[in-house]
């Protein structure tokens, strides 16, 4: 058997094929059968110049991601500078009988804190909101330990979350909200600091995430295709991460291919606001391929089912879309079984970016969680504008 016939040859061939087809799809960590056909159909109906004009118009008019808070920089345990924003009117409340809740939002893989745009807008009144960009993402610094040769890990992200809490919200009741990789970050924190959950955490929301068994996720592919992808993808992503300039150049010329991948793995329905779809594309495009490569291996190693014990008894929301191909709803159902009393919400027809696709519904259930958390943690109850945002 020659080298080209073995696993190394398969990885090299796969990397070459992905580069020629438009490696941009790797930004969401998946390859989908039928994407090329979707691009071909799209090109038959809409000209490239028209699509470019439409994107430019959406970029000029969309307000998504424009909300800003008070910026802070927090040093992670390895010195990496994490970008944090404090938002909400609750920071101005002092001297009351009860402190407002501090709600800390942790975003997902290849995203940034701006992915919480709708929740930031809906929940500002009377609360202390904390948004942060996970290391190497958004406005945070590239991971210093990774650049020094250490692999990324979800456990490291849990330590980062603890550093953020210690720096900007050292006292008072907390609600921790995590989407996708951000939910895993919350679980890692629970594993490392269960005492924090006993003493201060008053509520937890796990949105579109899983506690483990990532290798069982089919990504919407047939069983054989999913197994093949899981076998070759780590090597492909690693190789692409070493060709940053080539990959980023391909991105600029592969936006049509990217749009098909992004929509398939971000949203479940066809009636999503085009401005929101474009916003999701911008978030994903902003993540360099070497950052994609940095974090992709961590998901197979993520196993925090036992850490859910630290969340038992707390007000909890577990929410996912029925068409989420990256963290299918069965994983949310399994987590909810470990958390008696948790509210389990399975959103019909929604995909992985459910907080962008169905913001009113997500805001409504988060508001209900905040009401329960305020009562549980002895915090000031949020005002009516927050408790009924829909």
N, C-alpha and C positions, 0 to 999 in steps of 0.2 A: 504493500500500500504506500503510495507516495504521499508527501506532505500535503499536496493539494487535495487529496482525498480524505484527509483526516479532519479532526475538529478545528485545528488552526486554519486549514484551508477553507472550511465552511465559514468561519468567522470572517476571514479576509474577503471571500466572495460576497458574503452578506453585506460587509461594510462598503465594498465597491458598488454593489447594486443600490444600496440605500443612498449613497452619495449621488449617483447618477439620477435617481428618481426624485431627489429633493429631501435631504436628511432632516429637514425641518420637523418632520413628524416625530422625531425622537424627542423633541422638547416636551412631549407629554408622556414619553416613555413607552409608546406603543406603536405597533404597525397594524393596519387593518386591511383585511382582504376586501377587495372591491373599491378601494379608494381611487385607483387610477381610472376606473370606469366613471366614478362620480365626477372627477375632474373633466373627463372628456365630454360628458353630458353638459356640464356647466359651460364649457367653452363653446359648445354648439349654440347655446341660448343667450349668452352674455359675452360681449367682446371684452378683451383685456383692458382696453383703454377706458371703457365704461366702468369696469370694476374699480380701476384705479381712481377715477373721479369720484365714485361713490364712497370709497374708503376715505378720500381726502375730505369730502363733505362731512362724513361721520366724525372724523378726527377734529374738524373745526368746530362742530356744534355740540358734541357730547360733553356733558359735565362729569361723567363717571371718572372717579379717581382724583377729582379736583379738591375734595375736602381735606383740610389740613388742621392739625392741632399744634400744640406747643412742642417743639422738637427737643429731644434729649439724646445724649449718647451714653450708653451703658457698656462697661467693659465686661466681656465674658470671662470665664475662668482662665482661658488661655490668652487673654488680652485682646481678642477680636472685638472691635468696636461695633456695637449693635445700635441701629437707629431706632429710636422710640418716639412716639408722639402721644401726648396727653390731651385728651379731648373731653367734652362734656362739661356741664355747668356745675357738677358736684364738687369740683376742686375748689370752688369759691365758697362752699358751705362749711362753716366752722362754728364750733361752739354749740351745736344742736344737741338734743337729747340722744340722738343716734347718728352714727356716721352713715353717709351714703355708701352703697355698694361700689366697689372697684371691680370693673369688668375688664378682663385681660383677654384680648383676641390674638390667637396664633394662627397664621395662615398656612396654606399648603405648599406642596412641591411646585417649583417653577412659577410661583405667584409672589405677591407682596402684600403688605398690609392694606393696600388699596382694594384688594378683592373683597373687603368688608364695607365697601362704599355705602350700600343701602342700609346696613345695620348701624353704621356710624351716623348717618342722617336721621334714622328713626329713634335712636336711643340716647341722644345727647342730653336731653333735659333731665336734670336732677341726679345724674350718675357721674361717676368718675370712670372714664374710658381710657384704656391703655391699648395702643396698637404698636406692634413692633415688626420689623423685618428680620426674619430668621437669617442666621449667618450665611454669607455669600449671596443672599437674595436682596432684591430691592435696593435700598440705600445703605444697607449694612455693609461692613467691610468684608472682603473675601477672607474666609477662614484661615487664620494664621497657622493653626496646627495642621490643617490639610496641606497648605503650601510647604510646611516643614516635613511632610512625608507621612503624617498620620492619617488613617482613613476616617471618613466621616461616620457618625453614628447617631441614632435617635437618642441614645443616652446623653450624648454631648448636648443635644438640643434641649433636653430636660434640664441640664445644668444651666444653659443659657436662660431659660424661662425663670429659673430660680434667681439668677442674677438680676433680671429685669424687675421681678417682684421686690426683691430686697432693696433695689435702688430707688424705685419710684412709688412703691406702695408697701412700705414696711409694716404698716399696722392696718387694722380694720378688716371687715369681712370681704372675701373675694368670690367672684364668679369667674371660672376659667372656661373659655370658649375656644374650641379647636376644630379646624377643618382639615381633613385628609392628613397630611404629615403633621399639621398643627395639633390634631387630636392625638396622634402618636406622641408628640412632644408632651402633652398633658399627662399621658399615661406614664411616660418616662419619669416625669416629675413625681407622680404618685408613687412610683416604685422606689425612688431615691429618698423622698421626704414624706412618708405617710403621716408624720406628725403635723405637717402643714395642713393636710386635709382634715385631720381631727380638730385642729385648733382654730383655723381661719377660713378654710374654704367652705362657702355656704351654698355652692351650686356649681354644676359642671354641664357643659353642652358639648357633645361629640357629634360632629356633623360630617357625613360622608367619609368615614374613617373605618379602621379595623384594628383589632387587638393583636392580630397575628395571622399566620397561614396565608401570607401574600402569594406564596407559590401555587396556591389552589385557585387563584383568580384566573379565569379564562380570557379576560379582556374582550369578551364577545366573540372569540374565535372558536372554531371547532376544536375538539379535544386534542387532536394530533397537531394542529397548527399552534395551539397554545403551548404545548410541550416543546415544540421546535423553537418557538419564539423565546420562551424562558431559557432555553439552552444556549442560544446564540446571542441574545440581546445584551447580556453583560459585557461580552467581548466586543460587540459592535459599538456600544456606547463608549467603552474605554478607548477604542481606537479613534472614534470620532472626537473624543475629548482631547486627543493629542493633535488634532488638525483644526484648531480653532479658526484660523483665518479662512481656510477653505470652506468650512462648514458655514461660517457666518456669511461668506460671499454667496453660497448656495441659497441661504435663507432669503437674501434680497431678490433672487431670481425665481424662488419657488413659493411665492405667496399663495398661488392658487392651490397647490398641493397642501400647503400648511392649513389653509382655510378648511379643507375637507377633514383633515385629521382633527384639528382643534374642535370643530363643531361636533364631530362624532363622539369625541371623548369628553366633551365639556357639557353638552346639553342633550336633553332627551326629546324635547319637542321642537316642532318646526316654526312655532309662532313667537320665538324669542325676539325682543326688540333688536333690530339690526345694530343699533348703537351699543348694546350690551355685548352682542357677539363680537363686534369689532374691539371693544374694550378688553374682552378676554384674550383675543388674539394679541393685543399689544402687551398684556401682562406676560403671556407665555413667550412672546418674541423677545422680551427684555431679558430673559434668562439665558446667559451665554452657554454654549454647548459644553464647555468644560465644567460648569456648575451642574448641568444635567448629569454629566458623568460622575461628578463628585458624590452626588446623593443617590443615584439610582441603586447602587448595591445595598443600601441600608434597609430597603424594604423587605428583602428576603430574610434578613436577620432579625427583623422586628418581631418580638413575641412578648407581649405584656398582659396576657390574659390574667395572670396571677395578680398583677398590679391593680386590677379593677376592684380588688377587695378593699382598697383604701377609699373607694368612692361609695361603697355600700352605706346606705342610710342617708346619703346626701340628696337633696333635690337634684335631679338629673334629667337631661333631655338627650335622647339618642335619635338622630334624624338622618334619613338618606332617601335618595330617589330610586324609583323602581327601575330606571334605565341607566343607573350608574354602572359603567363598565369597569371602572378602576377599583372601586370599593363597593361591591354589590350589596344590596340590602340584607342579604342573609347574614352578613357579618355584623350589621347593626342589630339584627334580631338576636344573634348570639351574645353580643355585649349586653343587651337589655335583659337577657335571661340571668346574667351575672349581677344585675343591679335591680333587685326587687324595689318596686315603687317608681322606677324611672319611667318617664313618658317616652314611649316609642312612637315615632311619626315616620311613616313610609309615604313619600310624596309620589303620587301616581304620575307617571310620565316624565319625571324630572331626571336630569343627569347628574354628573359629578359636581358641577358648579351650581348646586341647588340654591345657594344664597344669592346668586346673581340671576338665576332663571326664575325662581319663585320667591322674590324678596319679601313680599307682603306676608306670605304664609310663614316664612322663616322668622320674620320680625315678630309676628303674632306669638309664635311658640317660645321665642326667646323672652318676650315680655312676660308670658305666663311663668316661665322659669324664674325670672327676676322677682316676681311677686312672691313665689314660694321661697326663694333664697333670702329675701329680705326678712320674712317671718322667721325662717330657720336661724339666720345669723344675727338677729336682733338689730338689723340695719334699718335706716329710714326707708319707708316704702316709696318706690318711684312714683312720680306724679302721673295723673291720668293720661297725659299726652304720650307717655311711654307705655303704660299698661294696656292701651288699646290703640296701637299704631296703624291698624288696618281700617 
